Amino acid sequence: MSTETTDTPERNLGTQPLDAIIIEHALGNHDLVAVCAEPLTHKAVQRARKGRRLTTHMKRRIAEALNKAVTLQGKTLERELQVSDLFTY
């Protein structure tokens, strides 16, 4: 038997900055799901927090939902959070 290496990308990339921001603002996964105008599931938010690879579109969707959720709490951000602020990949 031979062991072959595959060139598949790593799926689990560790806890993302998104997780710390959600905790910092005392939000939960449901808060993002509730305010998102587009379809977003609790499972997708959890996967994003844990560092599972998401599509670019899904990352954008989560960033928009997070910005909206923070704003609805009455907090103001210095600037709107971008995908690059939330994900390390």
C-alpha positions in Angstrom: 0.0 0.0 0.0 1.2 3.4 -0.8 0.2 6.6 1.0 -0.7 9.4 -1.3 -0.8 13.0 -0.3 -3.6 15.0 -1.6 -3.6 18.7 -2.4 -7.0 19.4 -0.6 -7.1 22.6 1.4 -7.3 22.4 5.1 -10.9 22.6 6.3 -10.6 23.4 9.9 -8.7 26.7 10.3 -9.2 27.3 14.0 -11.3 29.8 15.9 -11.7 33.0 13.8 -11.6 36.7 14.9 -15.4 36.6 14.2 -15.8 34.5 17.4 -14.1 37.1 19.6 -16.1 40.0 18.1 -19.4 38.2 18.7 -18.4 37.5 22.3 -17.2 41.0 22.8 -20.5 42.5 21.8 -22.5 39.9 23.8 -24.2 38.4 20.7 -25.1 34.9 19.9 -25.5 33.0 16.7 -29.2 33.6 16.7 -28.7 37.4 16.8 -26.9 37.2 13.4 -29.5 34.8 11.9 -32.4 37.0 13.1 -31.1 40.2 11.5 -29.8 38.8 8.2 -31.9 39.8 5.2 -30.6 36.8 3.2 -30.9 33.2 4.2 -28.4 32.4 7.0 -28.5 29.4 9.3 -27.3 28.9 12.9 -25.1 26.1 11.5 -23.4 28.5 9.0 -22.6 31.0 11.8 -21.2 28.2 14.0 -19.0 26.9 11.2 -17.7 30.5 10.6 -16.8 30.9 14.2 -15.0 27.6 14.4 -13.0 28.2 11.2 -14.6 25.9 8.7 -14.1 27.2 5.1 -17.0 29.2 3.8 -17.7 30.7 0.4 -16.9 34.3 -0.2 -20.6 35.1 -0.5 -21.4 33.4 2.8 -18.5 35.3 4.5 -19.9 38.6 3.2 -23.4 37.7 4.4 -22.1 37.0 7.9 -20.2 40.3 7.9 -23.3 42.2 6.9 -25.4 40.5 9.6 -22.8 41.2 12.3 -22.6 44.9 11.4 -26.4 45.1 11.5 -26.7 43.2 14.8 -24.1 45.4 16.5 -25.9 48.5 15.2 -29.3 47.3 16.5 -27.8 47.0 20.0 -27.3 50.7 19.9 -23.5 50.5 19.7 -21.5 52.3 17.1 -18.5 51.0 15.3 -15.5 53.1 14.3 -15.9 51.6 10.9 -18.0 48.9 9.4 -16.4 45.4 9.9 -15.1 43.8 6.7 -14.7 40.2 5.8 -10.9 40.6 6.3 -11.6 41.7 9.9 -13.5 38.6 10.7 -11.7 35.7 8.9 -8.0 34.8 8.7 -8.4 32.9 5.4 
